[in-house]
Amino acid sequence: MAARAEGGAGGGSDDGHDHEGDGHSHGGSSEEGDWQEEITIFVNGKRFDIMGAEPDALLIDFLRSSVVGLTGTKLGCGEGGCGACTVMVSRVVRGKIVHRAVNACLAPLATVDSCAVTTVEGIGSVRDGMHPVQERIARMHGSQCGFCTPGIVMALYTVLRNNPAPTRAEIEEAMDGNLCRCTGYRPILDAAKSFAVDKSDCCSARADGTCCRDRSFEKEWADKQPRSSDKVFRVVSSTVSKAIGGVGAPAYVGDAEPIFPPYLQTKHEIRPLRLEGARVLWFRPTTLDQLLELKGMAPDAKLIVGNTEVGIETKFKNMEYPVRIHTMHVPELQELQVVEPSDAPGVEGRGGLLVGGCVSLTEVGDACRDLVRERPEQAGVFGAVISMLRWFASNQIRNVAALAGNIATASPISDLNPTLVAAGALVTLIAPTGEQRTVPMTSFFKSYRKTELKPEEVLLRVFLPFTRKFEYVHAFKQARRREDDIALAGGAFRVLLAPSADGSSWTVAEAGMGFAGMAPITAQAPKAVAALVGATWSEALIGPVVDALLEDLPLPTDVPGGMPEFRRTLAASFFLKFYLRVSTELGALVDAAAGAGSSLPPAPAVDAAAASAAAEYERETSHGMQAYDVPRGVGHGPDAAGRP
């Protein structure tokens, strides 16, 4: 690999040679001269033009190489799980500059062509002046051994670049992909929350009705703790007091950050890329025609978006994919638009959200949140997607992984696929001939890791439908821990209710179910659905539906992952929670209609003892409080070494 810094952008031409070893001729497209062989990236504002890069070279190796010499980015787990390698990658998407926290240990160097990469060295240093993020983490004792600190700094920095005034909850969610084995997280999160827009607001009334800014409760609590001596001064340290009181660190001014390189925004042309290495031939088409032509020539080529799956397979499972196609810059695969209801037959006529094959999970979540806010009565599917994305991998993974990639991977423990199956989502597949076909998610999965997608086809888009009046969709997941963990089992349910003929109750007009961890594929439950459709929505249907579920979802004693009976019990528990949640929401709707002078059938009563099962789990933002003693007359400022 040859790289030159601050050089002019040069284009390469295809040498026309065939890639040996896979039995195909892969010269690119018929327009040979259009395929360049040089990568252009900016690292901390410095331009690098790289000729002859290995297609499977990773961003972290480039950053830490002698060519760049930025060793602040650390290699920890190597699989996108710890966040020590986090950097900020900025690019133009649909005409807008976006900043994303990315795991450099999984990102191929070729995927950041035409991007700006910012590392921990690029935002500040002791020599040149520290960034407020670095300053506050240091002053508030958020770094001990320091190995994870650069990744934590960059995760928080990226939050502020996208939103200079985040909430405490947004900060915590954005840092769910960073691990620390020293601090216990509290000082890191205390430092991070000092940037929150709601740091000085009351977090809500306490159980006794007092305000969280009333510090008297801290003194009362501290006075109850045993003292080491009568000659000491009791000091209380808490998340709230640190956020409100500050630590003397400089204020954050969002408009003082470096700008996105104007060259990438105005002069640089993103052209098709072809890289040939010792083991891998890499293509980056920029049009759908180029992508389809490549797929036609190499049906077994692996499509890459975020490399979150392929990166693990090649690094830890010794999988080999000699031809890889990076699809990020195909405009049709970046489609993200709302489709209004129409007279079209079937699900598509209801309108919904079209999601292109390369749209990241982060963007899907943002679009779903917008629709929940703007169209709550039609957003049942989107609310279920949001609830699953909250526990889906980590922020860094969601930033680069695509919804279509999650579908095509066909994992039987996918968090999202059960929701898409239950909701009746559609996928559109396109062949090299240009022929498109639309497949319901209910018939997409065929066997373990096998789908309706043919080798030469590309998953073009996903359609998430609007929900109708009295239609409910909810999804559930059980894992060993809440965040960044694979599911033991998952379930998603949909019902469309209608008033009965005599107007005395509610009848199930339609139903759908999808399950993870209950079969080699995303499982459905036809017997349970049959028990639902046409039945009265009441507590009496729980027993028959649960019995049918146990028939639909048999698990052998030697099932991979173990715990077969527990997982089957979870499936039944998920349905019970769904029933209680829908009945609660329906009751609120009926009460609102009555208040407006309309008449609807009564909703099933929910027993007070079971009502808590209907609530969706919400974790409060973390907070801590600690009391410690210092000798009287000794200062106890925030910089006191060895003190909290």
N, C-alpha and C positions, 0 to 999 in steps of 0.2 A: 504494500500500500504506500502510495506516495501522496503526501499532503503538503500543500503550500498555503501559508497564511497570508491574508490580505492581498491575494492575487486576483487576477481577473477571472471571471467565470468562463470556463472553457467547455466546449461540447465535444463528446466523443462520438465515433461512428461505429456501427456494428461491424465486426470483422467477418461476419457471414459464416463462421465455423459452426458445426453442429456440436451440441452438448453430448458427449459420449456417456454411455452407461445406462441410458433408460430406453433406448430403442426408438427414440423419436428425433425428428429434426426440429430444432427450436431456434430459428434465426430471428424470432421476433415477429413483426408483421411484415406485410409485403413492402412496406416503406422502410427499407433497411436503414437509410441514412437518418431517420428521425429518432433513433434510439441512442441516447447519450450514455456515456460510461463514467461520468464524473458526478460526484456528490458535492453539493455546496451547502454548508451549514455555518451558522454563526454561534460561537461559544463565548458567552460573556462579552458580546459586542465585537469579537474578533472573527473575521471571516476565514473559513478554511475551505479550500477546493481540493477534493480528495479523488485521485485517480487510482483505479485498480483496487478498490476496497473489496475485501472478502465479503461475499453476500451474507455469511452467517456471523460476521464480526458484530460484537455488541457495543452499544453506546458507552457502557462503563469502561470497557477495555480501551476504547479510543480516548476517553477523557483522562484516564490514568496513565496512558502511554507517554513515552518521552516526547512524542510529537506535540502533545498538549500540556502534559505535566500538571494536571489538576487532580491531586490525590485526596482532596477533601471528600469527594464522593466515595463512600465505603462499600465494599462488597461483603454482605453478610450472608444471608441464606442462599442467594443465587436463584430464588424461585418466586420473587415478588411477594414474600410474606412478611418481611421485617421492616422494610422502608428505609434502611440505612443508605440505600443508593438513590434516594429520591432526588430528582432534579426537576426544574420547570422547563417544559417544552412549549414554545409559543408558535402558533401557525395561523394562517388565514383560512377560515372555514366559512363558506357561503358569504364571502366578502367582509367578514368580521374577524378581528384579531382575538384569539382565545388563548388563555394560559392554562396549562394542565400540569398537575404533579404526576410524574411518570417514574416507574421503576426502571432505572438505567440498566439493571442486570437482565431484564427481559427484552428491552427495546433493541432490535437490530439497528446498526448504524444507518443502514439504507432507509429506514422508516422515518428518520429525521432529516432527510434531504429537504432543502427549502424551508427549514425551520430555524428558530433561534433557541438555543439551549442556555439556560442559566444555572450555574452551580453555586455552591455556598461561597466560593471564592469571589464570585461575581457580584455579590451584594454588599460585601464589606469585609474588613479584616482589622486586626489590632494595629497594623501598620498604617493603613489608609483610612481608618475610621470604621467603626462597627455600625451595622444596620440596627435600627431599633429592635428588630426581632432577635438578633444575636445578643444585643445589649441586655434585653429583659430576661432572656433565658439564662444568661450568665449571672446577672444580679440576683435573680430569684432562685438560684441554686437548681436550675433545670438540667444541669449537666454534671455528671460525675466522672465516669470513665471517658466519656466524650465520643465513643465510637458511633453511637446512634444519633448524636446531636446534629450533624450536618443534614441528615435526612429529615429530622424533625423541624429544623430551621426552614428548610425548603418547602415542606408541606404547609407550614404556617405562612410563609412568605407568599406562596401561590394563592392561598385564601385571600390575602390582603390585596394582591394584584387584581383579582377578579372582583373583589368587594371590599373597599377600604373600611367599611363599617359593618362587619359581620356580627351576628348574635353569638352568644355563648354556645348555643346548641349547634349552630352551623360550624363553629370552630371545632367542636368535639367530633362531629360527624366527618369533617374533612381530614382529621388526624387519626382515623380508625385503622389506617394501614401502617402505622409506625409503632414499633415495639421498643421498649427500654427495659433492660434487666437490672438497672441500678436504682432508679429513683422512686419506683412505686407510682410514677406518673403525676402525683399531685403537684410538685413544683413546676413541672412542664406545663400542665394545664393551667395552673395559676398564672404563669407568665403569659400563656397564650390568651387567656381570658382578659388580661389587662388591655387587649386591643378591642374587646367586644363593645358594641354600641350600647348594649343593655347592662354593662358592668355595674353601673351605679343606680339602676332601676331596682325597685323592689321585685324580688323573684316571685312574689305572691305572698299573700298573708299566710302567716304560720297557723298551725292548728289552734293556737290561743288567740289569733287575731292580730298579733303584733307584726311589725314590719321587719324585714330582714336587715334593714339598715340600722335598726336599734341594736346597739352593741352591748346593751346591758345583759342580754342572755349569755353572751360569751363570758362576761365576768362571773355571772352566777355559776356557769358550768365550770369555769376554771377554779373557782373557790372551793368546789367540791372535790377537786383532785388533790391527792396527798402531796405535801410539800417536802422537799429534801431538807429544809432547815427553816428556822424562823428568821434567819438573816438574809433572806433572798427576796428578790422582786419577781412577782409572777407576771409573765408575758404571755399573751394569747396571740397566736398566729392563725389566720383563717383565710380561706379563698376570697371571701367578700372583703375583708379588711385590706388584703393586698391589692385587690382590684381597685378599690376606692381610694386607698391611700397612696398608691403608686410607690415606686422604688427609686425615683430620681433618674430614671432612664429617659432619653429624649422622646419627644412626642412623635407619632407616626404621621407623616404627610404624604398621602398617596400620590399627589401629582409631582413628587420629586423623583419618581422611579425612572430608570432608563427606558427609552422608547424602543418600540419594535423596529428592527433595521429597515430604514426606508427602501433600501435596495430590494429586499424581498417583497416589499409591498408594491413597488412601482416599476422596477426594471427587470426583475428576475422572471423568467418564463419557466414554468414547470413543464418539462418535456418528458416523454417516455424514457424510462431508465432500464438499462440492461447491464447486469453485472455477472461475470462468469468467474467462478472461483474453483478451488481444487475439488470441492465436494458438492457445490450448489450452484445452480443457474437461477438467477433472480431477475424477475421482470416487474416493472412498475408502469402499467398502462395508464393513460390519461383519458381514454375514451372507452365507451362501452364496446364499440366495434373491435378495438384492439384487444380488449379482455376476452371477448367471445372468440376471436380468431386464435388467441393463445390457448384457450380451453379446447377449441376444436383440434388443435395440433397436439396438445398434451392433456388429455382428459384426466390423468392422474396427478396433475400439478396441484400443489397445495395452496389454497388461497389464504393470504395473511392479512389481518387487520391490525390487531394489537399484539399478536404473538404470545398471548398469555397461555394458550393451550399448546401450540406447537413448540414454544420455547421450553416448556416442561418436558414434553415428549422427547425432544431431541437431546436435552441435557441430562435427563435422569432416567429415561426409558430406552435410550439408544435407538430411537426411531430415526429413520432416514427419509428425507423428502428432497430428492435431487433437483426438482424444479419447483420453485415457489413464486407466487404472483401476489404482489402487494397491491391491494385494490382501493386504497384510501383516496386516490385522486380521480376516481371515475365519478363524474357528476351525478349520474343517475343513481348511484349507490349512496349518495349523500342526501337524498331527498328526505325531507321532513316537513310534512304539510297536513293540514286539516282538510278532510273531505266532507262537504256538507251533505246532508241527507238528500236523496234523489228518488226517482221512480225506478231505478235499477232493481232487478229482482234479487232476492236473497239478502245475505248479510251486508253486502256492499251498499245496498240501497239505504241502509240505516245511517250511513256516514260514519266517520271515525278518523283515525290517525294513520297516515301512511309513513312507514319508517323504512328508509333505504337500507340496503345490506351492509353499509359501512358506518351507519350512525352509532355513536358510542352509547353505552348504557347511561352515562352521565347526561348526555343530551336527551335521551329518551325520558329519563327521570324529570329533567327540567320541563320538557314539553308536557308530560303528564301532570305535573304540578300546576302548570299554567291552565290546563283544561279543567282540572278539579276546581280551581279558583274561579274560572270564567263560566264553566258550564257544569255545576255540581250535579244537576239532575241527569246528565248524560255521561257522567264520568266514573261509573262503577268499575269498569275494567281498569281505568287509569289509576284509581285509588288502590286497587289490588296490586298492580304492578309496582307502585311506589312502596307499598308495605313490604314487598319482597326485595326490592332493590336496597332498602335500608339495611338488610342483613346479607346482601350479596357481596361476597369477597370484601375488597377494601376500596377506598377512594381511588388509589392509584390504578387498580385494576379496572374499575368502572370507567375511568377516564379514557381508556384505550380499547377495551373489549367492546365488541359489537353485539347487538341483539341477535342479528342473523347468525353470527358465529356461534353464539350460545345454542341456538336452535339446531344448526347443522351438526354441531358436535354430538348432539343426541345423548347427552349424559343421562342415565336413568335417575340420578339424584339432582337434576337441574332445579334451581329455585324458581325459574320463570316459566319453563315449559308447561307445568301443570296449569298455571294460570291461563296461558294462551290456549290450551286445549279446552279447558272449562268454558272460557269466554267465547269460543267459536271463532278465534282469529284465523286469518288466511295468510298463506305465503304464495308469492308469485315467483315462478321459476322460469328462466330463459335459457334457450339452447343456442348453440353457435349459429344456427340458421336464422335466429331472431324470433323464433316461435316461442310464445309465452303460454304458460298454463298456470292456473290458480288452484291450489290444493288446500283443503281445510286442514287445520292443525290436528283435527281428530283422526285423520287418516295419513298423517305425515310419517309417523314413526312405525317401522316395520319389524325390526328385531334389534338386538343389542348393537348399538352404534350404527344401525342401518336405517336409512330413511328413503323417502320417495324421490329424493334428489339424485338424478343420474350423474355419473362421473363427469360428463361433458357439460352439465348444466351449472348455472350460477343462481344463487338465491338473490333475486333482484330486490324484493321489498316484502315487508310484513304489514298486514292491515289489522289494526286493533279497532273493533267496532264500538260505537256509542252504545250505551245501555238505554233501554226504553223505560217508560214509566212502570213502576212496580217490579223492575228487574234488579236483582242484587248479585254482586260478585264479591267474594272474599277469598283470601288465600292465607295459608298457615304454614309454618315451618317449625320443626323441632330439631335442634342440634345440641351438641354437648356444651356449647356456649353460644351466646347471642350473636356476636359479631365475628365476621371473617372466619366462618367455619362451615363445613359441608353439612348437608342435612342428613339426619338419621331417617327422617320421613318428612314429606310435605304433602299438602293437599289444597286443592282449590275447588270452589263450588259456585254454581250459578243457578238461580231459579228466576223464572218469570211468573209472577203471581197475577191472578185475575179474580175479581169478585165472582162468587158462585152464582148460579142461576137465580137462586132465591134471595141473594143479597145478604145472607146471614153469615158467610164465612169467606175464606180465601182458598182458591184452588191453584195447584201448580200446573201452569200451562206448558212450560218448557223447563228443562234442567240439563246441566252439564257438570261433569266432574273430571278432575285430573289429579294424579298422584305421583309423587317422587319417592324412590326408595322402596317401592312395593312390587317391582317387577324389573326385568332387564330393559324395559323401555318406560317411557312416561305412560303410566297405566290409566285406564279408564274403568268405569264401573257400570257396565250396561244393566245389570240386574238392579242395582241401587237406583239408577236413573229411572228404570221402568217402575220401580216401587214408588217413586216420587211423582212422576207425571200423571195427572188426573186425580191425585190424592188431595184431601183437604189439608191445608197447612195448619197443623195443630200438633200438640205434643204426642198424639196417638201415632203419628207416622215415624217417630224416632226409632222405636223398636224394629219394625219391619225394614226400615232403611239400613240400620246397623247390621241386622242379620244378613241382608243382601250384600252389604259391603264385605263382610267376613267371607262370604262365598266368592265374591269377585276378586278378592285379594288374598289368595292363599300364599303362604310362604313356607318353604321347607325348613326343616330344622338346621340344615347346613347352608342356609342362604348366605351369600357374601355380606359381610357387615354384621352378621349375627343378630341376636335379639328379635327373632321373628314374632313372638307373641306380643312383645312390647310395641313393635312397629304396627301390628294389626290393631292393637288397642289405640294407638295414636290416630289411626285413620278414623276410627269410630269417634274418638274425642274431638277431632277436627270437625266432624259433621255436627256434633252436639253444639260446639261453639258457634258454628255457622247458623244453626237453627236459632239459637238464643240471640245472636247478633241481629239476624234478619227480623226476628219477631220484635226486638226492641226498636229497631229503626222503623219498622212498619207501624208500631204503636205510636211513635212520635208523629209519623205522617198522618195517621188517622186522627190524632188529637188536633194537629194543625188544621186539617180539613174541617173538623167540627167547629173549630174556632172561627173559621172563615164562612161558616154557614153551609158547608157541603156535607154530604152523608156518604160514608164508606163503611164497609163491614168492619166489625171489631177485630183487632189484632189478637192473637193468642196471648194470654197472660203469661208473664215470666215471673216465676217464683223469686222472691227477694233473695233467697239463699243461693240461687243459681245465677243471679244477675251479673255478678262480677266476672263470670266466665265469658260474658258477651263483650266485655271491654277489650279493646286492642292494647297490647302491651306498649307502654310508653316509659322509657327510662329517663328519669330526670337528669339534668346536667350534674356532673359530679361536683362535690364540694368537700372541703375538709376543715378541721379545726384542731389545733394542738396547743397545749399549755406547757411552758417550760420555765425554769427558774434561772435567774442570773443574780450574782451577788449585788447587794444594794450599793449604789454609787458607780456601778459599771455600766457603760453605755450598752444599749441593746437595739441599735439601729439595724436596718435591713441588711447591711453589709457585714454584720458581725460574723466572722469566720466560725464555722462549726455549729451555727445555730440555725434553726428552721427559717 
